[in-house]
Amino acid sequence: NVGAGELTLTVTADDAVCSRISSIEVREGGADGDIIATQVEGVDFADVNCHAVSTVSFIASDRWGQTQGDHRICAFARDIVGNVGMPGCITLQYDALAPVISAVRLLSGGQPISYLGTGTQAVLEVDTDATLVDADIFDLDGQTRNAHLTCAAGTACAVEGESPCSAYLQTCTVPVTLALPDGDTLSGTVRVTARDEAGNTASRDEAISLAVDTTAPTGVLRSDFTSGDVHYVNGVHNLLILDATDDGSGLASATLQATQLGFGSIVGECSSERCEWSGLPTAVSHGATATLVVSDIRDASGNHAPGPSLDVIVDRSPPRIPLGEEGLPDVTFTCRSSQGLSRDYCLVGDTLEVEAHIVDNAGVRDAWVDLSKLLGPGAEHALMTCSKEDADAFTTCRYESGGQIIENDAEYVDFQARDLANNTLDAPDAHRYGRVPFQSYTLADESASPWQAVQKARVPYTMDREILSLMPLTQYHEVQIVGPNVLSSTFIGCDGFTVDAPADGDSGSAGGASADAAGGTDASDNAFGASRSVAEAFGYPVDAPFDSTTIGAPADYLVGTTAEIYDKTKAVVRLDFDVGEYTVDDLAYSCTFHVIGVSNGEVQEQDVVAWLGVQFFDSPLGMPDAALNKQIEA
């Protein structure tokens, strides 16, 4: 490669028969090319023993200007008798362009620096297409020095706004040690001089100004999983955080010593104000404690110091939803109608409330439930609000729906929870609620309801008048709600009836009375023919156990009626009797239940009546009464 300056060519010629060399001619391009110079023996060179050495000089830019490219130069020697030998030729690559200096940077740790600290390791970095690069550093720290940069192979260059590179752009570097100044700022100039293989040169001045930072950063170490002042780590997904403060160059790195968790030194992932250590699978057992130490915290200026420590508890125990009734997770679903009425079944358009009890050693951090099958897209991650009372062994998490129940055929919903140590619910079947009491039914006509209430048993079967005259007794009636898909049944109450025994050929009357806990009555008339049985008169089932024509008024004898519902379809009605004289043969009651169920895919509601009868008998004469240890005399 040759540049634009003066170019000197050296020509050596030899004559094998030694007839002397008389002249040397230098041409560009060959025998017919332009003559650059003609030199004569005895004037421009001397023939010594048939060997001649001649030099030719010219200014390359005068001959070739700015035209870049290759030029072929040939030299021809002639002997004294006129013979011209074979030429000697050379190809020159002409390069008149100055090298490109595209960037000058002062770095530390591979990053541009604006601060200078006690341990700053600075590097001067230059991007250029030149092969030789020198830098003069003026007055940065009261010294002037020259440094030669080492260049690494670069890549093809295209520097916007600069002259084109001849081949590629490479990065040249040299370490620079800078002394701290007395003041708060270090400033000066770096002059970079670059020279390419053709001898062309270029220079660039770069102003440098650095703030002085000699204070190490400080920080606080914490776990992302805490409860008050207690910090947790788990077995899989730990997250430790160093919140750092640095008034100068900013946090650069921090090293954590976690040997008590089964690790050595771990360098964190850091930003200017925070370092994190995540995904550390803890090797120690549940319940163990460990002390973690940040052994070194360092800023971008190289200032560093020992960091903080943190005591942690290892918690590997996942949260769980305990089992409630019927072996299902302890979860309650409540639907509310548009009028705000709550119920344990849902209609399309109802809102849904969910409550789950979750048990965990450390405490519940958050919980959510997938309600997309019930409320539609967007409810896959329905976040629950969790709270814990001091007296409770569990945390109560609630979700109150903002959406409405859609048509669905959901068979289950999935729960998920995370505790303060970031453990999550374990196996899927442990947090799947598999009974869905909220299929999307629509309300049907009440008159189409298909349920009946039937008395199945009573204990005791009959009542002894003699015992009732001495002590109060209770009779229990088992009632079964018969029909499809009962969602719920509610006891309303019992009404009692009395019948006056008619004389032959006369018509009788029936009165109605409502029996409550106080035994009050509300009479009304109801006539029927004397020839009809009591069962027919009151509409009892054909297998009613009583058919007497003398039925007493319940208000005279009954002091209370209650019922307890089992399994939604089974009830036990309790009738409490007071001490008194019982002269009737039978008491009759119609006990009403309000039933809600599903028939033909629709929710229906209806009041159904169970007909209950109480029969009385007299103890046989002379029969010992074991209960009272008393002999009844005739």
C-alpha positions in Angstrom: 0.0 0.0 0.0 1.2 3.5 -0.8 -0.2 6.8 0.2 -0.3 10.3 -1.3 3.2 11.4 -0.3 6.6 10.9 -1.9 7.3 7.5 -3.3 10.8 6.1 -3.9 11.4 3.1 -6.1 14.7 1.2 -6.0 15.7 -0.6 -9.3 18.4 -3.3 -9.4 19.8 -4.5 -12.8 22.4 -7.1 -13.8 24.0 -8.0 -17.1 25.1 -11.6 -17.4 27.8 -11.1 -20.2 29.0 -7.9 -18.6 28.6 -5.6 -21.6 27.8 -2.7 -19.1 24.4 -1.2 -18.3 23.9 2.0 -20.1 20.4 3.1 -19.0 17.3 2.2 -16.8 13.8 3.3 -17.8 10.8 3.3 -15.4 7.3 3.2 -17.0 3.8 2.8 -15.6 1.8 0.0 -17.3 4.5 -1.8 -19.4 6.8 -1.2 -22.4 4.3 1.2 -24.0 3.3 2.9 -20.8 4.0 6.4 -19.6 7.6 7.0 -18.8 8.1 8.0 -15.1 11.9 8.4 -15.3 14.9 7.5 -17.5 18.3 7.2 -15.8 21.7 7.1 -17.4 24.8 5.3 -16.4 27.5 7.5 -15.1 24.9 10.2 -14.3 22.1 8.6 -12.3 23.8 5.4 -11.4 27.2 3.6 -11.7 27.8 0.2 -13.3 29.9 -1.8 -11.0 31.0 -5.2 -12.4 27.9 -5.3 -14.6 25.6 -4.6 -11.6 23.6 -1.3 -11.2 21.3 0.1 -8.5 19.2 3.1 -9.3 16.5 5.0 -7.3 13.4 6.8 -8.7 11.3 9.2 -6.6 8.0 11.0 -7.2 5.0 12.4 -5.4 2.2 9.9 -5.7 -0.6 12.4 -5.4 1.0 14.6 -8.2 0.8 11.6 -10.5 -2.4 9.9 -9.4 -4.4 12.6 -7.6 -7.3 11.1 -5.6 -7.9 8.2 -7.9 -7.7 5.1 -5.6 -6.7 1.8 -7.0 -3.8 -0.4 -8.3 -0.9 0.9 -10.5 1.6 -1.4 -12.2 5.2 0.0 -12.4 7.9 -1.7 -14.6 11.7 -1.0 -15.0 13.6 -1.8 -18.2 17.5 -2.0 -18.4 19.5 -1.5 -21.6 23.2 -2.5 -22.1 25.8 -0.7 -24.0 25.2 -2.5 -27.3 21.4 -1.7 -27.1 20.0 -5.0 -25.8 16.9 -4.6 -23.5 16.2 -7.2 -21.0 13.0 -8.6 -19.4 11.4 -5.9 -17.2 11.0 -6.0 -13.4 7.5 -5.0 -12.3 5.6 -4.2 -9.1 1.9 -3.4 -8.4 1.2 -0.6 -6.0 -2.1 -0.2 -4.2 -2.7 3.5 -4.0 -4.7 4.8 -1.0 -4.9 8.6 -0.5 -7.7 8.5 2.1 -7.1 9.3 5.7 -8.2 6.6 8.2 -11.5 6.8 10.0 -11.7 7.3 13.8 -15.4 6.7 14.5 -15.5 6.7 18.3 -13.4 7.3 21.3 -14.6 6.0 24.7 -13.4 5.7 28.2 -14.8 2.5 29.8 -14.8 0.5 33.0 -16.1 -3.0 33.1 -17.1 -2.7 29.5 -19.4 0.3 30.2 -18.9 4.0 29.6 -18.0 5.7 32.8 -18.8 9.1 34.2 -17.4 8.5 37.7 -13.9 7.9 39.0 -13.5 5.9 42.2 -10.6 4.5 44.2 -10.6 1.2 42.3 -11.7 2.3 38.8 -10.0 0.2 36.1 -10.3 2.4 33.0 -9.8 1.4 29.4 -9.5 3.8 26.4 -11.3 2.3 23.4 -11.1 3.6 19.8 -13.1 2.4 16.8 -11.0 2.9 13.6 -10.0 1.3 10.3 -6.3 2.2 10.8 -3.7 -0.3 11.7 -1.5 1.8 14.0 -3.2 3.9 16.7 -1.6 6.1 19.3 -3.2 8.3 22.0 -2.0 11.4 23.8 -3.8 11.9 27.1 -3.6 15.5 28.3 -4.1 16.7 31.9 -6.7 14.2 33.0 -4.9 13.7 36.3 -2.1 16.3 36.1 -0.1 14.1 33.7 0.5 13.9 30.0 1.3 10.6 28.5 1.4 8.7 25.2 0.0 5.2 24.8 0.0 2.8 21.9 -3.3 1.0 21.5 -3.6 -2.7 20.7 -6.1 -3.4 17.9 -8.4 -6.4 17.5 -9.7 -7.6 14.2 -12.9 -5.8 13.4 -15.9 -6.1 11.1 -16.9 -4.5 7.8 -17.5 -0.9 8.5 -20.0 1.7 7.3 -19.8 4.7 9.5 -22.6 7.2 8.9 -21.3 10.7 8.3 -17.7 9.6 8.0 -15.5 8.8 5.0 -15.8 5.1 3.9 -13.5 2.7 5.6 -10.9 1.0 3.4 -11.7 -2.5 4.7 -13.2 -2.9 8.2 -13.7 -1.1 11.5 -11.7 -2.5 14.4 -11.5 -1.8 18.1 -8.3 -0.7 19.6 -7.8 -0.5 23.4 -5.2 0.4 26.0 -5.6 0.3 29.9 -5.4 3.7 31.6 -4.6 4.2 35.2 -6.0 7.5 36.5 -5.0 9.1 39.8 -7.7 10.7 41.9 -7.6 14.5 41.9 -7.9 16.8 44.9 -11.3 18.1 43.8 -14.6 16.6 42.8 -14.1 16.4 39.1 -11.4 15.0 36.7 -11.3 16.6 33.2 -9.0 16.8 30.2 -8.6 15.8 26.6 -7.6 12.6 24.8 -6.1 13.1 21.3 -6.1 9.9 19.2 -3.8 9.7 16.2 -4.3 6.9 13.7 -2.1 5.8 10.7 -3.0 3.3 8.1 -0.7 1.0 6.0 -0.4 3.6 3.3 0.9 6.2 5.7 -2.2 8.3 5.7 -3.0 9.8 9.2 -5.9 11.2 11.1 -6.5 12.6 14.6 -9.5 13.2 16.9 -9.7 15.1 20.2 -12.2 13.8 22.8 -13.0 15.8 25.9 -13.3 13.7 29.1 -14.9 14.7 32.3 -15.4 12.4 35.3 -17.0 13.0 38.7 -15.1 11.7 41.7 -16.9 8.9 43.7 -15.0 7.3 46.6 -18.0 6.0 48.7 -19.0 2.4 48.7 -22.7 1.5 48.3 -24.8 0.2 51.2 -27.9 -2.0 51.1 -30.6 -4.1 52.8 -31.0 -7.8 52.1 -34.5 -9.3 52.2 -36.5 -12.3 50.9 -39.4 -11.6 48.6 -41.4 -14.0 50.9 -41.8 -12.4 54.3 -44.3 -12.2 57.2 -43.5 -9.1 59.2 -39.8 -9.5 60.2 -39.7 -13.2 59.4 -38.1 -14.0 56.1 -38.7 -17.3 54.3 -37.0 -19.4 51.6 -38.5 -22.6 50.1 -37.1 -25.6 48.3 -37.5 -24.5 44.7 -38.4 -20.9 43.9 -36.4 -18.6 46.2 -36.0 -14.9 45.5 -33.5 -12.8 47.5 -33.3 -9.1 47.0 -30.6 -6.5 47.9 -32.0 -3.0 47.9 -29.0 -0.7 47.5 -28.2 2.9 47.9 -25.3 4.7 46.2 -25.0 8.4 45.8 -22.5 8.2 43.0 -22.0 5.8 40.1 -24.6 3.3 41.1 -24.6 -0.3 42.1 -22.6 -2.6 39.9 -22.4 -6.0 41.6 -23.0 -7.9 44.8 -21.8 -11.4 45.9 -24.0 -13.6 48.2 -22.6 -16.2 50.5 -25.2 -18.9 50.8 -23.2 -21.9 52.2 -25.9 -22.7 54.8 -28.4 -23.3 52.0 -26.0 -25.6 50.1 -24.3 -22.9 47.9 -21.0 -21.0 47.9 -20.5 -17.5 46.4 -23.2 -16.4 44.0 -23.0 -13.1 42.0 -26.4 -11.4 41.7 -28.2 -10.0 38.7 -28.0 -6.2 39.4 -29.4 -3.0 38.2 -28.2 0.4 39.4 -30.3 0.1 42.6 -31.1 -3.6 43.1 -29.6 -7.1 43.0 -31.5 -10.3 42.8 -30.7 -14.0 43.4 -33.6 -16.2 42.1 -34.3 -19.8 41.5 -32.0 -21.2 44.1 -33.2 -24.8 45.0 -32.6 -25.0 48.8 -30.7 -28.1 49.8 -31.6 -28.1 53.5 -34.7 -29.5 55.1 -38.0 -27.9 56.1 -37.9 -25.8 59.3 -34.1 -25.2 59.2 -32.7 -21.7 59.6 -29.8 -20.1 57.8 -27.8 -16.8 57.8 -27.1 -15.3 54.4 -24.3 -12.7 53.9 -23.5 -10.3 51.1 -19.8 -10.6 51.2 -19.1 -7.8 48.8 -21.2 -4.9 47.4 -19.5 -2.8 44.7 -20.4 0.3 42.7 -19.6 1.2 39.1 -16.6 3.3 40.3 -15.0 0.3 41.9 -15.7 1.3 45.5 -16.7 -1.7 47.5 -17.4 -2.9 51.1 -18.9 -5.9 53.0 -22.7 -6.0 52.6 -25.7 -6.9 54.9 -26.8 -10.3 56.3 -30.2 -11.9 56.6 -31.6 -14.7 58.8 -34.1 -16.9 56.9 -36.4 -19.9 57.7 -36.7 -22.8 55.2 -40.4 -23.5 54.6 -41.0 -26.4 52.2 -44.6 -27.1 53.3 -47.2 -26.2 50.7 -50.6 -24.7 51.6 -53.6 -26.9 51.5 -57.4 -26.7 51.5 -58.6 -29.1 54.2 -61.4 -31.5 53.6 -64.9 -30.4 54.7 -68.2 -32.3 54.6 -68.5 -35.3 52.4 -64.7 -35.4 51.9 -64.7 -32.3 49.6 -62.4 -29.3 50.0 -63.6 -26.8 52.6 -65.1 -24.5 50.0 -68.5 -22.7 50.0 -70.3 -21.4 46.9 -73.1 -18.9 47.3 -75.2 -17.5 44.4 -77.1 -14.3 44.6 -80.1 -13.3 42.6 -80.6 -9.9 41.0 -82.6 -9.0 44.1 -79.7 -10.0 46.3 -81.1 -13.2 47.7 -78.5 -15.8 48.5 -79.0 -19.5 47.7 -76.8 -22.7 47.2 -77.8 -23.1 43.6 -77.4 -20.7 40.7 -79.6 -19.4 37.8 -78.2 -17.8 34.7 -77.5 -14.2 35.5 -76.8 -14.7 39.2 -73.6 -13.5 40.8 -71.3 -15.9 42.5 -69.4 -15.8 45.8 -66.7 -18.3 46.7 -65.2 -18.9 50.2 -62.3 -21.3 50.8 -60.5 -22.2 54.0 -56.7 -22.6 53.4 -54.2 -23.9 55.9 -50.5 -23.1 55.9 -47.6 -22.8 58.4 -46.3 -19.5 57.2 -49.5 -17.9 56.1 -51.3 -17.4 52.8 -49.9 -14.9 50.4 -52.6 -15.0 47.7 -55.1 -17.4 46.2 -57.2 -17.5 43.1 -59.8 -19.7 41.4 -60.5 -20.6 37.8 -64.1 -19.5 37.2 -63.9 -19.3 33.5 -66.4 -22.2 33.1 -69.0 -20.3 35.1 -68.3 -16.7 34.3 -66.7 -16.9 30.9 -63.3 -15.7 29.5 -61.3 -13.5 31.7 -62.1 -15.3 34.9 -59.3 -17.9 34.6 -57.4 -16.2 37.4 -60.1 -14.8 39.7 -58.1 -13.3 42.6 -59.4 -14.0 46.1 -59.1 -11.7 49.1 -57.6 -13.5 52.1 -57.6 -12.7 55.8 -56.9 -14.7 59.0 -58.4 -14.2 62.4 -56.1 -15.0 65.3 -58.5 -17.6 66.7 -58.7 -19.5 63.4 -56.4 -22.3 62.4 -57.0 -21.4 58.7 -57.0 -18.4 56.4 -60.3 -17.5 54.8 -60.1 -16.4 51.2 -63.1 -14.9 49.4 -64.1 -14.0 45.9 -67.1 -11.9 45.1 -68.0 -12.1 41.4 -68.3 -9.0 39.3 -69.7 -11.1 36.5 -72.8 -13.2 36.0 -73.3 -17.0 35.7 -73.4 -18.1 32.1 -74.9 -21.2 30.6 -72.4 -24.0 31.5 -71.9 -27.7 32.2 -69.1 -27.2 34.7 -68.1 -30.3 36.6 -65.4 -28.8 38.8 -63.4 -25.6 39.4 -59.6 -25.4 40.2 -58.1 -23.5 43.1 -54.5 -22.3 43.5 -52.8 -20.6 46.5 -49.4 -19.4 47.4 -48.0 -19.0 50.9 -45.5 -16.5 52.2 -42.6 -18.8 51.3 -43.9 -19.1 47.7 -44.9 -22.7 48.1 -48.1 -23.5 46.1 -50.9 -26.0 46.5 -49.6 -29.5 45.8 -51.3 -32.1 43.6 -54.1 -30.9 41.3 -56.7 -33.3 42.8 -56.0 -31.6 46.2 -57.3 -28.2 45.0 -60.1 -29.2 42.6 -63.6 -28.7 43.9 -65.6 -31.5 42.2 -69.1 -30.8 43.3 -70.7 -28.1 41.2 -73.9 -26.8 42.8 -74.2 -24.0 40.3 -75.2 -25.4 36.9 -76.9 -22.7 34.8 -80.6 -23.5 35.3 -83.5 -21.4 34.3 -86.6 -21.0 36.5 -89.7 -22.9 35.3 -93.4 -22.7 36.1 -94.0 -23.6 39.7 -97.1 -25.6 38.9 -95.0 -28.2 37.0 -93.0 -29.2 40.1 -92.9 -33.0 40.5 -92.1 -33.5 44.3 -94.0 -35.1 47.1 -93.5 -35.3 50.8 -94.2 -38.8 52.3 -94.2 -40.0 55.9 -91.9 -43.0 56.1 -91.9 -43.8 59.8 -92.8 -42.5 63.3 -91.4 -43.3 66.7 -93.1 -44.2 68.9 -95.7 -45.5 66.5 -98.6 -44.8 69.0 -99.0 -42.7 72.1 -100.2 -44.0 75.6 -102.9 -41.7 77.0 -102.1 -42.9 80.6 -98.4 -42.0 80.3 -99.2 -38.6 78.6 -101.4 -37.8 81.6 -98.4 -38.1 83.8 -95.4 -36.9 81.8 -94.7 -35.0 78.5 -93.6 -37.1 75.5 -92.2 -36.5 72.0 -93.0 -38.3 68.8 -90.7 -38.2 65.8 -91.9 -38.5 62.2 -89.5 -39.3 59.4 -90.5 -37.5 56.1 -88.9 -38.2 52.8 -89.0 -35.6 49.9 -89.6 -37.8 46.8 -88.7 -36.5 43.3 -85.8 -35.6 41.1 -82.7 -33.6 41.8 -83.6 -31.8 45.1 -81.3 -28.8 45.6 -82.7 -27.8 49.0 -85.8 -28.2 51.2 -86.9 -25.9 54.0 -89.4 -26.8 56.8 -92.3 -24.2 57.0 -94.5 -25.6 59.8 -97.4 -27.9 60.6 -101.2 -27.3 60.7 -103.5 -29.5 62.8 -107.1 -30.5 62.2 -110.1 -31.5 64.4 -113.3 -33.4 63.3 -116.6 -33.4 65.2 -118.0 -36.9 65.1 -121.4 -36.6 63.3 -124.6 -38.3 64.2 -126.0 -40.9 61.8 -127.3 -39.1 58.7 -125.9 -35.7 59.7 -123.2 -33.8 58.1 -120.1 -33.0 60.1 -117.6 -30.2 60.0 -113.8 -30.0 60.0 -111.9 -27.1 61.6 -108.3 -26.1 60.8 -105.8 -24.9 63.4 -102.2 -23.8 63.1 -100.0 -25.2 65.9 -96.9 -23.3 66.8 -94.5 -23.6 69.7 -97.1 -21.9 72.0 -99.9 -24.0 70.8 -102.1 -21.3 69.4 -105.0 -22.0 67.0 -106.6 -20.4 64.0 -109.9 -22.1 63.3 -111.7 -22.3 60.0 -114.6 -24.4 58.8 -114.5 -27.2 56.3 -117.6 -29.5 55.9 -117.5 -33.0 54.6 -119.9 -36.0 54.5 -120.2 -38.3 57.4 -119.9 -41.4 55.2 -116.4 -40.5 54.2 -113.4 -41.7 56.2 -111.1 -39.2 57.9 -108.3 -40.2 55.5 -110.6 -39.3 52.5 -111.8 -36.1 54.1 -108.3 -34.8 54.7 -106.7 -36.2 51.5 -104.4 -38.5 53.4 -102.5 -41.1 51.3 -104.5 -44.4 51.0 -102.1 -46.1 53.3 -102.6 -43.6 56.1 -102.3 -45.4 59.5 -105.4 -43.9 61.0 -109.1 -43.8 60.0 -110.9 -42.8 63.1 -113.8 -40.3 63.1 -112.6 -38.6 66.3 -109.7 -36.3 65.7 -108.6 -33.9 68.5 -107.7 -30.3 68.3 -103.9 -30.0 68.3 -103.9 -26.8 70.2 -105.2 -28.7 73.2 -102.3 -31.0 73.4 -99.3 -29.9 71.3 -96.7 -27.5 72.7 -94.2 -27.3 69.8 -93.3 -28.5 66.3 -89.8 -28.5 64.9 -87.9 -30.2 62.0 -84.4 -31.0 61.0 -83.4 -31.5 57.4 -80.9 -34.2 56.4 -79.3 -34.6 53.0 -81.8 -32.1 51.5 -84.4 -34.8 50.9 -84.9 -36.3 54.4 -86.4 -34.6 57.5 -87.3 -35.6 61.0 -90.3 -33.7 62.4 -90.5 -33.5 66.2 -93.9 -33.1 67.9 -93.8 -32.2 71.6 -96.8 -33.0 73.9 -97.7 -31.6 77.2 -99.0 -33.4 80.3 -102.8 -33.6 80.1 -105.9 -35.7 79.5 -106.1 -37.0 75.9 -109.6 -38.1 75.0 -109.3 -38.2 71.2 -108.3 -41.2 69.2 -106.1 -39.4 66.6 -104.4 -36.1 65.9 -103.8 -35.1 62.2 -101.2 -32.7 60.9 -100.3 -31.3 57.5 -96.5 -30.3 57.6 -95.3 -28.1 54.8 -91.8 -28.1 53.2 -90.6 -25.6 50.6 -88.6 -27.6 47.9 -86.2 -26.3 45.3 -85.0 -28.8 42.7 -84.2 -29.5 39.0 -86.5 -31.1 36.6 -85.9 -31.3 32.8 -82.9 -29.0 33.2 -84.8 -26.3 34.9 -85.0 -25.1 38.5 -88.4 -25.3 40.1 -89.9 -24.4 43.5 -92.9 -25.8 45.3 -94.5 -26.2 48.7 -95.2 -29.8 49.4 -97.2 -31.3 52.3 -96.6 -34.4 54.4 -99.6 -35.8 56.2 -98.7 -36.9 59.7 -101.0 -38.8 62.1 -100.8 -39.4 65.9 -102.8 -42.4 67.3 -103.5 -42.9 71.0 -104.3 -46.0 72.9 -105.2 -47.0 76.5 -102.8 -49.3 78.5 -104.4 -52.7 79.2 -105.9 -53.1 82.7 -103.3 -54.3 85.1 -100.3 -53.7 82.8 -97.2 -52.6 84.7 -95.8 -49.3 83.6 -92.0 -49.9 83.7 -91.3 -46.2 82.9 -93.0 -45.0 86.0 -92.9 -48.2 88.1 -96.6 -47.8 88.6 -99.5 -50.2 88.6 -102.6 -48.9 86.9 -105.8 -50.2 88.6 -109.1 -50.6 86.8 
